[in-house]
């Protein structure tokens, strides 16, 4: 990998190098025909030299850095398509469970359903952008930006990324107050409130994504003079990259990536510790003999299971996203320390590939975590796909310990159970 492949964003290459050392030569034009193979240096005066051109005639190694590797393409595209299929099917199956199984319709799963929407959107948008990228012979934003524009090429992935971050934090807060502040939680835990919080999460993700777009506002076109070898003969002589309008946009964007993530990580860690401590200190409700657990006991078992499941899900989320944010932080620290941008990209290129792979995996893995860590969710998936009749089965609301028959509240005798904490 190379500095052109290295990206501080999603979905393809991004070289944001204000210290680029390629020689700026007076006279070369900016060729606007992407498929042109005209040797623009032999036709001086046709265009105004707005941006520097890249002269690779004497540097084949550097020229190869800008050519899309066929071996990389053959490796990455099948992997991306496999993740796309697995992630989409897994998250769609979760939607099917919520539609098919009434007892799974609660505020926790409302948030998780929106997280599934964000995951599907992230995978679909990212794989589409990478498909655009690999369809071009050179590493460039130009082809995608011609179709979607610079902002359109990147904003979708950032919206879904920030939405996932907000929704993971929101569901952790819902669990925390359910376990550690149960009385307060029961008084405010309504579907209407959950819907409002989910909407706020999406709006916040839209705002933060707009700030990050300061990094991508300006599409700069560069002419390329390739070596004379036959392998370069049909390559386009125009490449384009989405740059910030000014250097401050780069720093603001990287900070906007880092600060929300660090804040969410600290908040979630605090809530996870609180949940684990409360569950560890609470005496378990025992079941005597071979008798099935009563509804209140089962409700608490479900609540504890779901809490542990969501902690596992949150930990996986932060593990998969930490390398990506760590690279943004390393970028800022290195550049403020006087390291040239091209050196930073070269040193971080390998980690960038790994971080992007983890982002894709994170967006596909959630339904598998639900099934691996919670028998309640495994049963719901079995009920949904085995077409079991669940209309009369009590719904155990894992948020409040309420026991609800079917989709309607039962009578006062058994409608709820308040466990003394």
C-alpha positions as CSV (number, residue, x, y, z in Angstrom):
1,X,0.0,0.0,0.0
2,X,1.0,3.6,-0.5
3,X,0.2,7.2,0.4
4,X,-2.4,7.4,-2.3
5,X,-4.2,4.3,-1.1
6,X,-3.9,5.5,2.5
7,X,-7.1,7.3,3.6
8,X,-8.1,9.2,6.7
9,X,-11.6,8.7,5.4
10,X,-13.7,5.9,4.0
11,X,-14.3,4.4,0.7
12,X,-11.1,4.8,-1.3
13,X,-7.9,6.8,-1.5
14,X,-7.3,10.2,0.0
15,X,-4.1,12.1,-0.3
16,X,-4.4,15.4,1.5
17,X,-0.8,16.5,1.3
18,X,-0.1,20.2,1.4
19,X,3.6,19.3,1.5
20,X,3.6,17.5,-1.9
21,X,7.1,17.6,-3.3
22,X,6.4,16.9,-7.0
23,X,7.9,19.6,-9.1
24,X,5.5,22.3,-10.4
25,X,6.4,23.1,-13.9
26,X,5.1,26.2,-15.7
27,X,3.1,25.4,-18.8
28,X,1.4,22.0,-18.3
29,X,-2.4,22.1,-18.7
30,X,-5.0,20.4,-16.5
31,X,-6.5,17.8,-18.9
32,X,-10.3,17.5,-18.4
33,X,-10.8,14.4,-20.4
34,X,-10.4,11.5,-18.0
35,X,-9.8,9.0,-20.7
36,X,-7.4,11.1,-22.7
37,X,-3.9,9.8,-23.3
38,X,-2.6,13.1,-24.9
39,X,0.9,14.1,-23.9
40,X,-0.1,17.4,-22.6
41,X,3.5,18.6,-22.1
42,X,3.9,18.6,-25.9
43,X,1.0,21.1,-26.2
44,X,1.8,24.1,-24.1
45,X,-0.6,26.9,-23.7
46,X,-3.8,24.9,-24.1
47,X,-4.9,25.2,-20.5
48,X,-4.1,27.3,-17.4
49,X,-1.7,25.5,-14.9
50,X,-4.0,25.6,-11.9
51,X,-2.5,22.6,-10.0
52,X,0.9,20.9,-10.1
53,X,1.2,18.0,-12.4
54,X,2.8,14.7,-11.4
55,X,5.9,13.9,-13.4
56,X,6.7,10.2,-13.2
57,X,8.7,9.8,-16.4
58,X,11.9,9.0,-14.4
59,X,10.3,7.3,-11.4
60,X,8.5,4.1,-12.3
61,X,8.3,3.1,-8.6
62,X,6.3,6.2,-7.7
63,X,4.2,5.8,-10.9
64,X,3.3,2.3,-9.8
65,X,2.0,3.7,-6.5
66,X,-0.8,5.4,-8.4
67,X,-1.8,2.4,-10.5
68,X,-4.5,0.2,-9.0
69,X,-3.0,-3.2,-8.3
70,X,-4.9,-6.0,-10.0
71,X,-3.8,-8.5,-7.3
72,X,-5.2,-6.2,-4.6
73,X,-8.4,-5.7,-6.6
74,X,-8.8,-9.5,-7.0
75,X,-8.3,-10.0,-3.3
76,X,-10.4,-7.1,-1.9
77,X,-13.5,-7.2,-4.0
78,X,-14.5,-10.8,-3.2
79,X,-13.9,-10.1,0.5
80,X,-16.0,-7.0,0.4
81,X,-18.8,-8.7,-1.5
82,X,-18.8,-11.6,1.0
83,X,-19.0,-9.1,3.9
84,X,-21.8,-7.2,2.1
85,X,-23.8,-10.4,1.7
86,X,-23.3,-11.7,5.2
87,X,-23.8,-8.3,6.8
88,X,-26.9,-7.5,4.8
89,X,-28.5,-10.9,5.4
90,X,-27.7,-10.9,9.1
91,X,-29.2,-7.5,9.7
92,X,-32.2,-8.1,7.5
93,X,-32.8,-11.3,9.5
94,X,-32.9,-9.3,12.7
95,X,-35.6,-7.0,11.1
96,X,-37.6,-10.2,10.2
97,X,-37.4,-11.4,13.8
98,X,-38.7,-8.1,15.1
99,X,-41.6,-8.2,12.7
100,X,-42.4,-11.8,13.2
101,X,-42.0,-12.1,17.0
102,X,-44.1,-9.7,19.1
103,X,-42.3,-10.3,22.4
104,X,-39.1,-8.8,20.8
105,X,-40.7,-5.3,20.3
106,X,-39.3,-3.1,23.0
107,X,-37.3,0.0,23.3
108,X,-33.9,-1.8,23.4
109,X,-34.6,-3.5,20.1
110,X,-36.0,-0.3,18.6
111,X,-32.5,1.2,19.1
112,X,-30.8,-2.0,17.8
113,X,-33.0,-1.9,14.7
114,X,-31.7,1.6,13.9
115,X,-28.2,0.3,14.5
116,X,-28.9,-2.4,11.9
117,X,-30.1,0.2,9.5
118,X,-26.8,2.1,10.0
119,X,-24.8,-1.1,9.6
120,X,-26.5,-2.0,6.3
121,X,-26.2,1.5,4.9
122,X,-22.5,1.6,5.8
123,X,-21.7,-1.7,4.1
124,X,-23.7,-0.9,1.0
125,X,-22.3,2.6,0.6
126,X,-18.7,1.6,1.3
127,X,-18.7,-1.4,-1.0
128,X,-20.2,0.8,-3.7
129,X,-17.5,3.4,-3.3
130,X,-14.8,0.8,-3.3
131,X,-16.3,-0.8,-6.5
132,X,-16.1,2.7,-8.1
133,X,-12.5,3.0,-6.9
134,X,-11.4,-0.4,-8.2
135,X,-13.1,0.1,-11.5
136,X,-10.5,2.8,-12.3
137,X,-7.0,2.0,-13.5
138,X,-5.4,4.7,-11.2
139,X,-5.9,5.6,-7.6
140,X,-8.0,8.7,-7.7
141,X,-11.2,10.3,-6.3
142,X,-11.9,11.6,-9.8
143,X,-14.2,8.9,-11.1
144,X,-16.4,8.8,-8.0
145,X,-16.4,12.6,-7.6
146,X,-17.5,13.0,-11.2
147,X,-20.6,11.0,-10.4
148,X,-21.3,11.9,-6.7
149,X,-19.2,15.0,-6.0
150,X,-16.6,15.0,-3.3
151,X,-19.1,15.4,-0.5
152,X,-21.4,12.7,-1.9
153,X,-18.5,10.3,-2.1
154,X,-17.8,10.4,1.6
155,X,-20.7,11.8,3.6
156,X,-22.9,8.6,3.6
157,X,-20.2,6.6,5.4
158,X,-19.6,9.2,8.0
159,X,-23.4,9.6,8.7
160,X,-23.7,5.9,9.3
161,X,-20.5,5.8,11.4
162,X,-21.6,8.5,13.7
163,X,-25.1,7.1,13.9
164,X,-23.6,3.7,15.0
165,X,-21.5,5.5,17.6
166,X,-24.5,7.4,19.0
167,X,-26.8,4.4,19.0
168,X,-24.3,2.1,20.7
169,X,-24.0,4.8,23.4
170,X,-27.8,5.2,23.6
171,X,-28.5,1.5,24.1
172,X,-25.7,1.4,26.8
173,X,-27.4,4.3,28.6
174,X,-30.7,2.5,28.4
175,X,-29.2,-0.6,29.9
176,X,-27.3,1.3,32.5
177,X,-30.4,3.1,33.8
178,X,-32.4,-0.1,33.6
179,X,-29.9,-2.0,35.8
180,X,-28.5,0.8,38.0
181,X,-31.4,3.3,38.2
182,X,-34.4,1.1,37.7
183,X,-37.0,3.3,39.4
184,X,-36.1,6.4,37.5
185,X,-35.8,4.3,34.3
186,X,-39.4,2.9,34.7
187,X,-40.8,6.4,35.0
188,X,-39.3,7.6,31.7
189,X,-38.9,4.5,29.6
190,X,-41.5,5.0,26.9
191,X,-41.6,4.3,23.2
192,X,-42.1,7.9,22.4
193,X,-39.0,9.0,24.3
194,X,-36.9,6.2,22.7
195,X,-38.1,7.4,19.2
196,X,-37.1,11.0,20.0
197,X,-33.6,9.9,21.2
198,X,-33.1,7.8,18.1
199,X,-34.0,10.8,15.9
200,X,-31.6,13.0,17.8
201,X,-28.9,10.4,17.3
202,X,-29.3,10.6,13.5
203,X,-29.5,14.4,13.5
204,X,-26.3,14.5,15.6
205,X,-24.5,12.2,13.1
206,X,-25.6,14.4,10.2
207,X,-24.1,17.5,11.9
208,X,-20.8,15.8,12.8
209,X,-20.6,14.4,9.2
210,X,-21.1,17.9,7.9
211,X,-18.1,19.1,9.9
212,X,-15.9,16.3,8.7
213,X,-16.7,17.3,5.1
214,X,-14.4,20.3,5.6
215,X,-11.7,17.8,4.6
216,X,-13.3,17.0,1.2
217,X,-14.8,20.2,-0.2
218,X,-12.3,20.9,-3.0
219,X,-11.7,18.6,-5.9
220,X,-8.2,19.3,-7.3
221,X,-7.3,17.9,-10.7
222,X,-3.7,17.0,-11.4
223,X,-2.2,16.1,-14.8
224,X,0.1,13.1,-14.8
225,X,3.1,12.4,-17.1
226,X,3.6,8.7,-17.1
227,X,6.7,6.7,-18.0
228,X,7.0,5.8,-21.7
229,X,6.6,2.0,-21.0
230,X,3.8,0.2,-22.7
231,X,2.1,-0.7,-19.4
232,X,1.4,3.0,-18.8
233,X,0.3,3.8,-22.4
234,X,-3.4,3.8,-21.9
235,X,-3.6,5.3,-18.4
236,X,-5.6,8.5,-18.0
237,X,-3.5,11.6,-17.6
238,X,-5.9,13.3,-15.1
239,X,-6.2,12.4,-11.5
240,X,-8.3,14.2,-8.9
241,X,-8.3,14.3,-5.1
242,X,-10.8,15.8,-2.7
243,X,-8.9,18.3,-0.5
244,X,-9.9,20.6,2.3
245,X,-10.4,24.2,1.3
246,X,-7.6,25.1,3.8
247,X,-5.3,23.2,6.2
248,X,-7.5,24.0,9.2
249,X,-10.2,21.8,7.6
250,X,-7.9,18.8,7.9
251,X,-7.3,19.3,11.7
252,X,-11.0,20.0,12.4
253,X,-12.0,16.9,10.5
254,X,-9.6,14.7,12.4
255,X,-10.6,16.1,15.7
256,X,-14.2,15.6,14.8
257,X,-13.4,12.0,14.2
258,X,-11.5,11.6,17.4
259,X,-13.3,13.6,20.1
260,X,-16.8,12.0,19.8
261,X,-15.3,8.6,19.8
262,X,-13.1,9.1,22.8
263,X,-16.1,10.7,24.7
264,X,-18.3,7.8,23.8
265,X,-15.6,5.3,24.8
266,X,-15.2,6.9,28.2
267,X,-19.0,7.1,28.8
268,X,-19.6,3.5,27.7
269,X,-16.8,2.2,29.8
270,X,-18.2,3.9,32.8
271,X,-21.7,2.4,32.1
272,X,-20.3,-1.0,31.5
273,X,-18.4,-1.0,34.8
274,X,-21.5,0.1,36.6
275,X,-23.7,-2.6,35.0
276,X,-21.2,-5.4,35.7
277,X,-20.8,-4.3,39.3
278,X,-24.5,-4.1,39.9
279,X,-25.1,-7.5,38.3
280,X,-22.2,-9.1,40.2
281,X,-23.5,-7.7,43.5
282,X,-27.1,-8.7,43.0
283,X,-28.1,-12.2,44.3
284,X,-29.3,-14.5,41.6
285,X,-33.0,-15.5,41.6
286,X,-32.9,-19.3,42.0
287,X,-35.3,-21.8,40.6
288,X,-36.2,-24.7,42.8
289,X,-36.2,-28.3,41.6
290,X,-37.4,-28.9,38.0
291,X,-40.1,-26.3,38.1
292,X,-39.9,-23.7,35.3
293,X,-38.9,-20.2,36.3
294,X,-41.8,-17.9,37.1
295,X,-42.4,-15.0,34.8
296,X,-40.7,-12.4,37.1
297,X,-37.7,-14.6,37.5
298,X,-37.5,-15.1,33.7
299,X,-37.9,-11.4,33.1
300,X,-34.8,-10.7,35.3
301,X,-32.9,-13.4,33.6
302,X,-33.7,-12.0,30.2
303,X,-32.8,-8.5,31.4
304,X,-29.4,-9.6,32.7
305,X,-28.7,-11.7,29.6
306,X,-29.5,-8.8,27.3
307,X,-27.3,-6.4,29.3
308,X,-24.4,-8.8,29.0
309,X,-25.1,-9.2,25.3
310,X,-25.1,-5.4,24.7
311,X,-21.9,-5.0,26.7
312,X,-20.2,-7.6,24.4
313,X,-21.6,-5.9,21.4
314,X,-20.3,-2.5,22.6
315,X,-16.9,-3.9,23.4
316,X,-16.7,-5.3,19.9
317,X,-17.8,-2.0,18.4
318,X,-15.0,-0.1,20.2
319,X,-12.4,-2.7,19.4
320,X,-13.2,-2.6,15.7
321,X,-13.3,1.2,15.6
322,X,-10.3,2.1,17.8
323,X,-7.6,1.6,15.1
324,X,-9.4,3.9,12.7
325,X,-9.7,6.7,15.3
326,X,-6.1,6.0,16.5
327,X,-4.8,6.7,13.1
328,X,-6.5,10.1,13.1
329,X,-4.9,10.9,16.4
330,X,-1.5,9.7,15.2
331,X,-1.9,11.8,12.1
332,X,-2.5,15.0,14.1
333,X,0.3,14.3,16.6
334,X,2.8,13.4,13.8
335,X,2.1,16.4,11.7
336,X,2.2,18.8,14.7
337,X,5.6,17.2,15.4
338,X,6.9,18.3,12.1
339,X,6.7,15.0,10.2
340,X,6.0,15.4,6.5
341,X,2.5,14.3,5.4
342,X,3.8,11.9,2.8
343,X,5.9,10.1,5.5
344,X,2.9,9.9,7.8
345,X,0.8,8.2,5.1
346,X,3.5,5.8,4.2
347,X,4.0,4.8,7.8
348,X,0.2,4.4,8.5
349,X,-0.8,2.7,5.2
350,X,-0.7,-0.8,6.6
351,X,-2.8,0.1,9.6
352,X,-5.3,1.9,7.4
353,X,-6.0,-1.3,5.5
354,X,-6.5,-3.2,8.8
355,X,-8.7,-0.4,10.3
356,X,-11.0,-0.4,7.2
357,X,-11.3,-4.2,7.3
358,X,-12.4,-4.0,11.0
359,X,-15.0,-1.3,10.2
360,X,-16.5,-3.6,7.6
361,X,-16.5,-6.6,10.0
362,X,-18.1,-4.6,12.8
363,X,-21.0,-3.6,10.5
364,X,-21.7,-7.3,9.7
365,X,-21.2,-9.0,13.1
366,X,-23.9,-7.7,15.4
367,X,-26.6,-10.3,14.7
368,X,-24.1,-13.0,15.3
369,X,-23.2,-11.5,18.7
370,X,-26.8,-11.4,19.7
371,X,-27.2,-15.1,19.0
372,X,-23.9,-16.1,20.5
373,X,-24.4,-14.3,23.8
374,X,-28.2,-14.5,24.5
375,X,-30.4,-17.5,24.7
376,X,-33.4,-15.1,24.6
377,X,-32.3,-13.8,21.2
378,X,-31.5,-17.3,19.9
379,X,-35.0,-18.4,20.9
380,X,-36.5,-15.4,19.1
381,X,-34.6,-16.3,15.9
382,X,-35.8,-19.9,16.2
383,X,-39.4,-18.7,16.7
384,X,-39.2,-16.4,13.7
385,X,-37.6,-18.8,11.2
386,X,-39.4,-21.9,12.4
387,X,-42.8,-20.1,12.1
388,X,-43.7,-20.7,15.7
389,X,-46.9,-19.2,17.1
390,X,-45.8,-16.5,19.5
391,X,-49.0,-14.5,19.7
392,X,-49.9,-15.8,23.1
393,X,-46.5,-16.0,24.6
394,X,-45.7,-13.4,27.3
395,X,-43.4,-10.7,26.3
396,X,-40.7,-10.2,28.9
397,X,-39.7,-6.6,28.7
398,X,-36.0,-6.7,29.5
399,X,-36.0,-3.0,30.2
400,X,-38.5,-2.8,33.0
401,X,-39.1,-6.4,34.1
402,X,-42.7,-6.0,33.0
403,X,-44.5,-9.1,31.9
404,X,-46.9,-8.5,29.0
405,X,-49.2,-11.1,27.5
406,X,-48.8,-11.0,23.7
407,X,-48.8,-7.4,22.6
408,X,-51.3,-6.1,25.2
409,X,-50.7,-5.5,28.9
410,X,-52.2,-8.1,31.2
411,X,-54.4,-7.3,34.1
412,X,-53.1,-5.7,37.3
413,X,-52.5,-9.1,39.0
414,X,-49.6,-10.1,36.8
415,X,-49.0,-7.1,34.6
416,X,-45.7,-6.2,36.3
417,X,-43.3,-7.3,38.9
418,X,-41.1,-5.0,40.8
419,X,-38.0,-6.7,42.0
420,X,-36.5,-5.2,45.2
421,X,-33.0,-4.1,44.4
